[in-house]
Amino acid sequence: MRYLKLYDNYDFKIDKAQGVYIYDQQGNRYFDTFAGIGALALGHSNLDVINAITNKLNRYAHTSNFFLDEDTEKVAELITDPGDKAFFVNSGTEATDLALKIIKKKIGQAKILFFNNSFHGRTLGALSVNGFPKLKDQFKPLLPNIVEAEFNNLQSLKKVISNNPDLKAVFFEPIQGSGGVQPASPEFAAELKKQIQANNLILVADEIQAGLYRTAKKYAYEHYNLKPDLITVAKALGGGLPLGGVIMKGEMTEVLKPGDHGSTFAPNPLALSGSRVVLEKLKKMQPAILEKGKYFAQKLEELDSTQIKEIRGLGLMKGIELKKEIPNLRDKAQAEGLLLNIVQTKVIRLLPALTITKNEIDELVEKLAKII
């Protein structure tokens, strides 16, 4: 096998995918709780997204950054507030790297804070603010002047900031996705806001997984009344194709100058065409996402299982933490026609398509009940 195997792939070949389902080449149907790890907000094979991408592809697939695609400004408008600026890249990791470049140009050698169990990407830059030692330690040395605090620990936050007077920026996931679908506590977010204001810190809100209506708000930081200076987005942004972005607010819009950053492929015209459809639809779907998120939470709470430690999350981003790891849980789920993403060894991360129906939620919960 000439393909370098770095993933724990499923043992079947996909024939097709539609909505919340994936079908293998033997005709078996599986309920997909990954949704492309949150990238397919409208589910698999959404016809409007397909048509938009196909229409663009029939005209051209790629030009270069010497040409401004017709959808660029509209997509930027859909993800920003008046006065903001957006710059597009190819992925969430690239968005983190761009945010780091903006910060470093702004603050020089001053320090940047991140939190344990946070995930911001896998490039050397992104690993520098990544809270998973097993992912980063083997690649050290990484960027200097990076400090870590414990997520949801007020004393750790205050101590680290107090001990680092040259700290000038913070990377923050309002809901840690790979960290186990762990939302920031209201108290922690309030203290973070207080420290940001007191020390004039630049706040980067990582909305790569939790943003773009996943939590029933446009961005997850809106649940906490925070005011970020930079926002990183990706995953759902491209409608299933690679697309990321950084949203700059206030004086952050003035930091980069022509030549400071660029990409051969970003923003790709095909991804932009899909993104425009996705964002326009999600904006209209926001009330329905809120309603289905509450319904989903209610149904999950009704699960009668002694193996569940905690159910948490916001909107249609849910995590089920088990009391202990269940051996072969993924295989048991697959046998029931359910595809599960398990993070932190014992947290079931549920990121279904935002188009999921209440009947499909019922089906998902019934399958979960059989295995846990």
C-alpha positions as CSV (number, residue, x, y, z in Angstrom):
1,M,0.0,0.0,0.0
2,R,1.6,3.2,-1.1
3,Y,-0.7,5.6,0.8
4,L,0.8,6.5,4.1
5,K,-1.8,5.2,6.7
6,L,-2.1,7.8,9.5
7,Y,-5.8,7.4,10.1
8,D,-7.9,4.7,11.7
9,N,-10.2,4.3,8.7
10,Y,-13.5,2.4,8.6
11,D,-13.3,-1.0,7.0
12,F,-15.9,-0.3,4.2
13,K,-15.9,1.5,0.9
14,I,-18.5,4.3,0.4
15,D,-20.9,4.1,-2.5
16,K,-22.8,7.3,-1.9
17,A,-23.9,9.7,0.9
18,Q,-27.2,11.6,1.3
19,G,-28.4,13.8,4.1
20,V,-27.3,12.2,7.4
21,Y,-26.6,8.8,5.9
22,I,-23.6,7.1,4.3
23,Y,-24.1,3.9,2.1
24,D,-21.4,1.4,1.6
25,Q,-20.9,-0.6,-1.6
26,Q,-22.8,-3.6,-0.2
27,G,-25.9,-1.4,0.3
28,N,-25.7,-1.0,4.0
29,R,-26.9,2.3,5.4
30,Y,-25.1,4.1,8.3
31,F,-26.2,7.1,10.3
32,D,-23.3,9.6,10.1
33,T,-22.7,11.6,13.2
34,F,-19.4,13.1,11.8
35,A,-20.9,15.2,9.0
36,G,-17.4,15.5,7.7
37,I,-16.2,16.4,11.3
38,G,-18.6,19.3,11.2
39,A,-17.8,20.4,7.6
40,L,-21.2,19.3,6.0
41,A,-23.6,21.6,7.8
42,L,-26.3,20.9,5.2
43,G,-25.6,17.2,5.1
44,H,-24.2,15.0,2.4
45,S,-25.0,15.8,-1.3
46,N,-27.1,18.9,-0.8
47,L,-28.5,19.6,-4.2
48,D,-28.3,23.4,-3.9
49,V,-24.6,23.2,-2.9
50,I,-23.9,20.7,-5.7
51,N,-25.6,22.9,-8.3
52,A,-23.7,26.0,-7.2
53,I,-20.3,24.2,-7.3
54,T,-21.2,22.5,-10.6
55,N,-22.3,25.7,-12.3
56,K,-19.0,27.4,-11.2
57,L,-17.0,24.3,-12.3
58,N,-18.6,24.5,-15.8
59,R,-17.3,28.0,-16.0
60,Y,-13.9,27.6,-14.3
61,A,-12.4,25.7,-11.5
62,H,-9.5,27.8,-10.5
63,T,-7.9,31.1,-11.5
64,S,-5.4,32.5,-8.9
65,N,-5.3,35.3,-6.4
66,F,-4.7,37.7,-9.3
67,F,-8.5,37.6,-9.9
68,L,-11.3,38.4,-7.4
69,D,-14.0,35.7,-7.7
70,E,-17.6,37.0,-7.8
71,D,-18.6,35.2,-4.6
72,T,-15.7,36.5,-2.5
73,E,-17.3,39.7,-1.2
74,K,-20.7,38.1,-0.6
75,V,-19.2,35.2,1.5
76,A,-17.1,37.8,3.4
77,E,-20.3,39.8,4.0
78,L,-22.1,36.7,5.4
79,I,-19.5,35.9,8.0
80,T,-18.6,39.5,9.2
81,D,-20.1,42.5,10.8
82,P,-20.0,46.0,9.3
83,G,-16.4,47.3,9.6
84,D,-14.8,43.9,9.7
85,K,-12.5,42.4,7.1
86,A,-12.2,38.7,6.1
87,F,-9.3,36.9,4.5
88,F,-9.7,33.4,3.1
89,V,-7.4,30.5,3.4
90,N,-7.7,26.7,2.7
91,S,-8.3,25.2,6.2
92,G,-8.8,25.8,9.9
93,T,-5.1,25.2,10.5
94,E,-4.2,27.8,8.0
95,A,-6.6,30.2,9.6
96,T,-4.8,29.7,12.9
97,D,-1.4,30.3,11.3
98,L,-2.7,33.5,9.7
99,A,-4.1,34.7,13.1
100,L,-0.7,34.0,14.6
101,K,1.0,36.1,11.9
102,I,-1.4,39.0,12.5
103,I,-0.8,38.8,16.2
104,K,3.0,38.5,15.9
105,K,3.2,41.5,13.6
106,K,1.1,43.4,16.1
107,I,2.7,42.5,19.4
108,G,6.3,41.5,18.4
109,Q,8.0,39.3,20.9
110,A,5.2,39.5,23.5
111,K,3.6,36.4,24.8
112,I,0.5,34.5,23.6
113,L,-1.8,32.4,25.9
114,F,-3.6,29.2,25.0
115,F,-5.4,26.5,27.1
116,N,-4.9,22.9,27.7
117,N,-7.1,20.5,25.7
118,S,-7.5,23.2,23.0
119,F,-7.1,22.2,19.4
120,H,-6.2,24.8,16.8
121,G,-4.5,22.8,14.1
122,R,-1.4,20.7,13.2
123,T,1.1,22.9,11.4
124,L,4.1,23.9,13.4
125,G,2.6,27.3,14.0
126,A,-0.8,25.9,15.1
127,L,0.8,23.2,17.2
128,S,2.4,26.0,19.2
129,V,-1.0,26.9,20.6
130,N,-2.3,23.4,20.7
131,G,-3.2,22.0,24.0
132,F,-2.4,18.3,23.3
133,P,1.2,17.4,24.3
134,K,1.1,14.1,22.5
135,L,0.5,15.9,19.2
136,K,3.1,18.6,19.7
137,D,5.9,17.5,21.9
138,Q,7.7,15.4,19.3
139,F,7.9,18.4,17.0
140,K,9.5,20.9,19.4
141,P,10.9,23.5,19.5
142,L,7.9,25.3,18.3
143,L,7.1,29.1,18.4
144,P,8.6,30.8,21.5
145,N,6.8,33.1,23.9
146,I,3.7,30.8,24.2
147,V,2.2,30.1,27.6
148,E,-0.5,27.7,28.8
149,A,-3.3,27.9,31.3
150,E,-5.9,25.3,32.4
151,F,-9.2,25.6,30.7
152,N,-12.2,26.4,33.0
153,N,-9.8,27.0,35.9
154,L,-10.1,30.6,37.2
155,Q,-7.1,30.4,39.4
156,S,-4.9,29.1,36.7
157,L,-6.0,31.8,34.3
158,K,-5.4,34.6,36.8
159,K,-2.0,33.1,37.9
160,V,-0.7,32.7,34.4
161,I,-1.7,36.2,33.4
162,S,-0.3,37.7,36.6
163,N,3.0,35.9,36.1
164,N,3.4,37.1,32.5
165,P,3.0,40.9,32.3
166,D,4.3,40.8,28.7
167,L,1.3,38.6,27.7
168,K,-0.6,40.3,24.9
169,A,-2.9,37.8,23.2
170,V,-5.2,34.8,23.9
171,F,-6.3,31.9,21.7
172,F,-9.7,30.6,23.0
173,E,-12.2,27.9,21.9
174,P,-15.6,28.8,23.5
175,I,-16.4,25.1,23.2
176,Q,-13.4,22.7,23.0
177,G,-14.3,20.2,20.3
178,S,-11.4,17.8,20.2
179,G,-11.0,18.4,23.9
180,G,-14.3,16.6,24.5
181,V,-17.1,19.0,23.6
182,Q,-16.3,21.0,26.7
183,P,-18.0,24.4,26.8
184,A,-16.4,27.2,28.8
185,S,-18.1,27.8,32.0
186,P,-19.9,31.2,32.3
187,E,-17.6,32.1,35.3
188,F,-14.5,31.3,33.3
189,A,-15.6,33.3,30.3
190,A,-16.5,36.2,32.5
191,E,-13.1,36.1,34.2
192,L,-11.4,35.8,30.8
193,K,-13.3,38.9,29.6
194,K,-12.3,40.8,32.8
195,Q,-8.6,39.9,32.2
196,I,-8.7,40.8,28.6
197,Q,-10.1,44.3,29.4
198,A,-7.7,44.8,32.3
199,N,-4.6,43.8,30.4
200,N,-5.6,45.0,26.9
201,L,-5.2,41.5,25.4
202,I,-6.0,40.5,21.8
203,L,-8.7,37.8,21.8
204,V,-8.7,35.2,19.1
205,A,-12.0,33.2,19.1
206,D,-11.5,29.8,17.4
207,E,-14.9,29.1,15.7
208,I,-13.5,26.5,13.3
209,Q,-15.7,23.8,14.7
210,A,-18.3,25.5,16.9
211,G,-19.0,28.5,14.6
212,L,-21.4,29.2,11.8
213,Y,-24.6,28.3,13.6
214,R,-23.4,24.9,15.0
215,T,-24.4,26.0,18.5
216,A,-27.6,27.8,17.3
217,K,-25.8,31.2,17.3
218,K,-23.7,32.5,14.4
219,Y,-20.6,32.1,16.6
220,A,-20.2,30.3,19.9
221,Y,-18.5,33.2,21.6
222,E,-21.9,35.0,21.4
223,H,-23.1,32.7,24.2
224,Y,-20.6,34.4,26.5
225,N,-20.8,38.1,25.5
226,L,-17.2,38.2,24.5
227,K,-15.8,40.6,21.9
228,P,-13.0,38.9,19.9
229,D,-10.5,40.9,17.8
230,L,-9.9,37.9,15.5
231,I,-12.2,35.0,14.6
232,T,-11.0,31.8,12.8
233,V,-13.5,29.9,10.8
234,A,-13.4,26.8,8.5
235,K,-15.1,23.4,8.4
236,A,-18.7,24.3,7.5
237,L,-17.6,27.3,5.7
238,G,-16.7,25.6,2.4
239,G,-19.8,23.4,2.0
240,G,-17.6,20.3,2.0
241,L,-14.7,21.8,0.1
242,P,-11.5,23.2,1.7
243,L,-12.1,26.8,2.8
244,G,-11.1,28.7,5.9
245,G,-10.9,32.3,6.9
246,V,-9.9,34.9,9.5
247,I,-12.2,37.7,10.4
248,M,-10.5,40.8,11.6
249,K,-12.1,43.5,13.8
250,G,-11.2,47.0,14.7
251,E,-7.5,47.8,14.5
252,M,-6.8,44.2,13.5
253,T,-8.1,45.1,10.0
254,E,-5.1,47.4,9.5
255,V,-2.2,45.1,10.5
256,L,-1.6,43.1,7.3
257,K,-0.4,44.9,4.1
258,P,-0.1,43.6,0.5
259,G,2.5,40.9,0.3
260,D,2.2,39.9,4.0
261,H,0.1,36.8,3.3
262,G,-1.2,34.8,0.3
263,S,-2.2,31.5,-1.1
264,T,-2.3,29.9,-4.6
265,F,-5.6,28.2,-4.0
266,A,-7.5,30.4,-1.6
267,P,-10.1,31.4,-1.9
268,N,-11.0,28.6,-4.3
269,P,-13.9,29.6,-6.6
270,L,-15.7,26.2,-6.2
271,A,-15.5,26.4,-2.4
272,L,-16.8,30.0,-2.4
273,S,-19.8,29.1,-4.5
274,G,-20.7,26.3,-2.1
275,S,-20.0,28.6,0.9
276,R,-22.4,31.2,-0.3
277,V,-25.3,28.7,-0.5
278,V,-24.4,27.2,2.9
279,L,-24.2,30.5,4.7
280,E,-27.4,31.9,3.2
281,K,-29.3,28.8,4.2
282,L,-27.9,28.6,7.7
283,K,-28.8,32.2,8.4
284,K,-32.4,31.3,7.7
285,M,-32.2,28.1,9.6
286,Q,-31.0,29.6,12.9
287,P,-34.4,29.3,14.7
288,A,-34.8,25.7,13.6
289,I,-31.3,24.8,14.7
290,L,-32.1,26.3,18.1
291,E,-35.3,24.3,18.4
292,K,-33.7,21.0,17.2
293,G,-30.7,21.6,19.6
294,K,-33.1,21.8,22.5
295,Y,-35.0,18.7,21.3
296,F,-31.7,16.8,20.9
297,A,-30.6,17.7,24.4
298,Q,-33.9,16.5,25.8
299,K,-33.7,13.2,24.0
300,L,-30.1,12.6,25.1
301,E,-31.0,13.3,28.7
302,E,-33.7,10.6,28.4
303,L,-31.0,8.0,27.7
304,D,-31.3,5.4,30.5
305,S,-27.6,4.3,30.9
306,T,-25.4,3.8,33.9
307,Q,-22.4,4.3,31.7
308,I,-23.0,8.0,31.0
309,K,-21.1,10.5,33.2
310,E,-22.2,13.7,31.6
311,I,-24.0,15.1,28.5
312,R,-22.9,18.5,27.4
313,G,-22.7,21.0,24.5
314,L,-24.7,23.7,22.8
315,G,-27.1,23.6,19.9
316,L,-26.3,20.6,17.6
317,M,-22.8,20.2,19.1
318,K,-23.1,17.5,21.8
319,G,-20.7,15.3,23.7
320,I,-21.5,12.3,25.8
321,E,-18.8,11.6,28.3
322,L,-18.8,8.0,29.5
323,K,-17.7,6.9,33.0
324,K,-15.0,4.7,31.4
325,E,-13.9,3.7,28.0
326,I,-16.1,1.0,26.4
327,P,-14.0,-1.5,24.4
328,N,-14.7,-1.7,20.7
329,L,-17.5,0.9,21.0
330,R,-16.9,2.2,17.4
331,D,-17.3,-1.4,16.1
332,K,-20.4,-2.0,18.2
333,A,-22.0,1.2,16.8
334,Q,-21.1,0.3,13.3
335,A,-22.9,-3.0,13.7
336,E,-26.0,-1.0,14.6
337,G,-25.6,1.2,11.6
338,L,-24.2,4.1,13.5
339,L,-20.9,5.9,12.8
340,L,-19.4,7.5,15.9
341,N,-16.5,9.9,16.5
342,I,-14.9,9.2,19.9
343,V,-12.5,11.8,21.3
344,Q,-10.5,11.8,24.5
345,T,-11.0,7.9,24.6
346,K,-14.4,8.1,26.2
347,V,-16.3,11.1,24.8
348,I,-18.8,10.5,22.0
349,R,-18.7,13.7,19.9
350,L,-21.9,14.3,17.9
351,L,-21.8,16.8,15.1
352,P,-24.8,15.8,12.9
353,A,-25.8,17.8,9.9
354,L,-27.7,20.9,10.9
355,T,-30.5,19.8,8.6
356,I,-31.2,16.8,10.8
357,T,-34.9,16.3,11.5
358,K,-36.5,15.4,14.8
359,N,-37.3,11.9,13.4
360,E,-33.7,11.5,12.6
361,I,-32.7,12.7,16.1
362,D,-35.0,10.0,17.5
363,E,-33.4,7.4,15.3
364,L,-29.9,8.5,16.4
365,V,-30.8,8.4,20.1
366,E,-32.4,4.9,19.7
367,K,-29.2,3.6,18.2
368,L,-27.2,5.1,20.9
369,A,-29.4,3.5,23.5
370,K,-28.6,0.1,22.1
371,I,-24.9,0.4,22.5
372,I,-24.5,2.4,25.8
